[in-house]
Amino acid sequence: MIIPWDNLLNLPVETASGEALGVVSGVDVDADTHTVKMYRVKSRGLIKGLLNDELLVASSQVVSIDKERMVVSDNVVGERALNAKKIVQVARGTSPEVTSTLESSQK
């Protein structure tokens, strides 16, 4: 399948497990082979600016692309996503560590 640039730009990107990552904002092309090496994904995260707003996804990490979305390997987000999730949990007061600390201090 060939996907025109106009359809690729702003295409939603998610992990294989369904985690929304953002939208395609650009590509890096190998000038010698004329192939896409990296996709640039602009974050639509909850805490914009706290984490790097652009994620680079190697073409080898892409599981599928169609006219609806791009699906990438779960390992694309790795440690960065885990840290972001912890930050959001702490900010919301739903972190297990924060909750147990609060409960201990109230006894």
DOKENU-990770 format. One record per residue: residue in one letter; chain; residue number from 1; x, y, z of N, C-alpha, C in turn. Coordinates in steps of 0.001 Angstrom, whole numbers, m for minus. Layout:
  rest  kette   nr      nc1      nc2      nc3     cac1     cac2     cac3      cc1      cc2      cc3
     A      A  NUM        X        Y        Z        X        Y        Z        X        Y        Z
...
# end
This chain:
  rest  kette   nr      nc1      nc2      nc3     cac1     cac2     cac3      cc1      cc2      cc3
     M      A    1      846    m1172        0        0        0        0      897     1243        0
     I      A    2      547     2198     m783     1247     3481     m810      384     4496      m74
     I      A    3     1013     5213      855      297     6238     1610      909     7586     1267
     P      A    4      146     8474      635      664     9806      300     1040    10587     1559
     W      A    5     2010    11490     1413     2480    12299     2542     1329    13018     3227
     D      A    6      400    13560     2461     m736    14289     3045    m1548    13411     3995
     N      A    7    m1614    12113     3707    m2352    11194     4578    m1502    10714     5753
     L      A    8     m184    10709     5569      717    10267     6635      886    11341     7706
     L      A    9      950    12589     7271     1102    13703     8204     m117    13771     9126
     N      A   10      127    13827    10412     m909    13864    11457    m1663    12546    11638
     L      A   11    m1118    11465    11079    m1709    10145    11282    m1519     9738    12744
     P      A   12    m2575     9313    13430    m2431     8894    14829    m1473     7708    14963
     V      A   13     m679     7731    16033      286     6661    16308      m24     6080    17681
     E      A   14      m50     4753    17742     m279     4077    19016      603     2841    19107
     T      A   15      779     2359    20321     1553     1139    20523      680      m72    20221
     A      A   16     1320    m1228    20103      588    m2467    19842     m415    m2770    20952
     S      A   17     m150    m2275    22154    m1083    m2501    23265    m2154    m1416    23365
     G      A   18    m2165     m473    22405    m3233      519    22348    m2956     1853    23000
     E      A   19    m1732     2087    23470    m1372     3361    24112    m1177     4443    23043
     A      A   20    m1955     5512    23098    m1826     6610    22132     m526     7364    22394
     L      A   21      270     7567    21334     1550     8260    21468     1529     9663    20896
     G      A   22      721     9895    19883      691    11197    19229      356    11044    17762
     V      A   23      938    11920    16943      683    11900    15504     1999    12016    14741
     V      A   24     2023    11477    13532     3208    11585    12682     3399    13048    12314
     S      A   25     4608    13560    12580     4897    14961    12263     5987    15102    11209
     G      A   26     6657    14003    10880     7712    14065     9876     8360    12712     9685
     V      A   27     9264    12647     8709    10026    11421     8448    11467    11797     8137
     D      A   28    12373    10863     8393    13766    10995     7988    14005     9943     6914
     V      A   29    14456    10390     5741    14641     9506     4594    16125     9300     4331
     D      A   30    16514     8052     4072    17882     7735     3677    18041     8152     2216
     A      A   31    18921     9095     1959    19092     9643      608    19646     8606     m366
     D      A   32    20413     7641      130    20998     6631     m758    19994     5566    m1172
     T      A   33    19172     5124     m223    18232     4033     m514    16813     4518     m785
     H      A   34    16566     5797     m525    15236     6394     m729    14168     5729      140
     T      A   35    14561     5294     1328    13619     4649     2237    13479     5460     3521
     V      A   36    12327     5322     4148    12093     5988     5429    12886     5245     6502
     K      A   37    13718     5975     7235    14503     5389     8327    13851     5651     9678
     M      A   38    13308     6857     9850    12689     7239    11119    11395     7991    10858
     Y      A   39    10432     7759    11731     9210     8550    11750     9295     9461    12960
     R      A   40     8906    10689    12803     8868    11637    13914     7424    11704    14405
     V      A   41     7249    11479    15695     5912    11447    16286     5812    12568    17304
     K      A   42     4877    13469    17072     4645    14584    17992     3719    14114    19101
     S      A   43     4157    14336    20320     3421    13876    21490     2121    14641    21681
     R      A   44     1112    13911    22148     m133    14538    22586     m310    14236    24060
     G      A   45      817    14198    24772      835    13784    26170       91    14727    27087
     L      A   46     m172    14229    28289     m882    15006    29301      m37    16156    29829
     I      A   47     1270    15942    29905     2145    16961    30480     3093    17446    29391
     K      A   48     2570    18231    28467     3353    18727    27346     4508    19575    27857
     G      A   49     5675    19309    27317     6849    20068    27710     7641    19414    28824
     L      A   50     6989    18553    29617     7704    17875    30691     8613    16798    30115
     L      A   51     8131    16130    29094     8926    15135    28394     9233    15659    27004
     N      A   52    10188    15030    26347    10506    15416    24979     9229    15321    24146
     D      A   53     8886    16386    23449     7633    16415    22688     7691    15605    21403
     E      A   54     8877    15154    20990     9004    14396    19756     9647    13047    20033
     L      A   55     9015    12019    19515     9515    10661    19657    10000    10207    18288
     L      A   56    11199     9630    18218    11713     9088    16965    11441     7591    16942
     V      A   57    10780     7137    15881    10422     5732    15743    11124     5182    14511
     A      A   58    11989     4193    14706    12672     3555    13582    11656     2788    12745
     S      A   59    11884     2735    11448    10946     2025    10577    10824      557    10985
     S      A   60    11878      m11    11561    11832    m1407    12016    10911    m1603    13221
     Q      A   61    10542     m515    13898     9659     m602    15063     8185     m455    14693
     V      A   62     7911     m195    13427     6529      m37    12970     5930    m1416    12728
     V      A   63     4822    m1685    13391     4124    m2959    13252     3205    m2915    12039
     S      A   64     2473    m1805    11877     1568    m1652    10731     1239     m182    10500
     I      A   65      883      103     9266      406     1442     8895     m771     1238     7958
     D      A   66    m1857     1949     8222    m2969     1996     7279    m3502     3421     7256
     K      A   67    m4609     3641     6591    m5111     5015     6463    m5686     5562     7767
     E      A   68    m5888     4674     8761    m6461     5080    10045    m5413     5416    11104
     R      A   69    m4299     4639    11118    m3302     4824    12182    m2011     4074    11871
     M      A   70     m977     4413    12654      287     3681    12652      385     2971    14001
     V      A   71      733     1693    13961      921      921    15184     2401      588    15294
     V      A   72     2974      867    16471     4398      626    16696     4584     m353    17854
     S      A   73     5768     m937    17933     6098    m1867    19018     5944    m1190    20369
     D      A   74     5542    m1961    21344     5409    m1426    22700     6735     m910    23246
     N      A   75     7850    m1494    22815     9153    m1082    23341     9600      292    22855
     V      A   76     8853      918    21966     9201     2253    21470     9225     3262    22607
     V      A   77     8290     3167    23498     8191     4151    24568     9032     3798    25782
     G      A   78     9245     2533    26021    10145     2056    27049    10096     2777    28379
     E      A   79    11265     3066    28889    11428     3665    30212    10799     5046    30297
     R      A   80    10848     5802    29201    10295     7158    29209     8814     7144    29544
     A      A   81     8091     6190    28979     6653     6100    29248     6385     5686    30687
     L      A   82     7180     4776    31195     6995     4360    32585     7221     5530    33530
     N      A   83     8254     6317    33273     8522     7488    34104     7395     8510    33993
     A      A   84     6888     8720    32786     5797     9679    32585     4552     9234    33340
     K      A   85     4267     7942    33285     3095     7415    33980     3228     7629    35489
     K      A   86     4441     7418    36027     4676     7636    37454     4485     9106    37817
     I      A   87     4967    10007    36957     4824    11448    37206     3349    11827    37252
     V      A   88     2569    11306    36315     1137    11605    36270      448    11047    37513
     Q      A   89      818     9841    37921      215     9247    39119      519    10078    40358
     V      A   90     1755    10533    40477     2129    11366    41622     1343    12668    41593
     A      A   91     1240    13288    40408      516    14553    40275     m956    14386    40650
     R      A   92    m1523    13235    40331    m2937    12976    40638    m3132    12427    42048
     G      A   93    m2035    12066    42704    m2134    11470    44033    m2561    10023    44006
     T      A   94    m2384     9352    42849    m2798     7955    42721    m1622     6994    42686
     S      A   95     m426     7497    42890      762     6643    42898      716     5727    44110
     P      A   96      978     4419    43922      972     3506    45076     1934     3952    46179
     E      A   97     3112     4458    45793     4086     4907    46788     3557     6103    47569
     V      A   98     2950     7056    46857     2419     8253    47508     1241     7889    48394
     T      A   99      361     7036    47906     m815     6632    48667     m417     5934    49963
     S      A  100      549     4993    49893      956     4285    51112     1658     5223    52085
     T      A  101     2416     6190    51581     3078     7171    52441     2045     8044    53142
     L      A  102     1028     8472    52403      m32     9292    52992     m801     8515    54053
     E      A  103    m1102     7259    53759    m1837     6438    54722    m1015     6230    55989
     S      A  104      289     6018    55845     1168     5822    57004     1248     7074    57855
     S      A  105     1280     8229    57209     1404     9485    57956      107     9864    58668
     Q      A  106    m1018     9286    58246    m2301     9608    58868    m2602     8712    60064
     K      A  107    m1757     7718    60314    m1989     6787    61442    m1471     7351    62726
# end
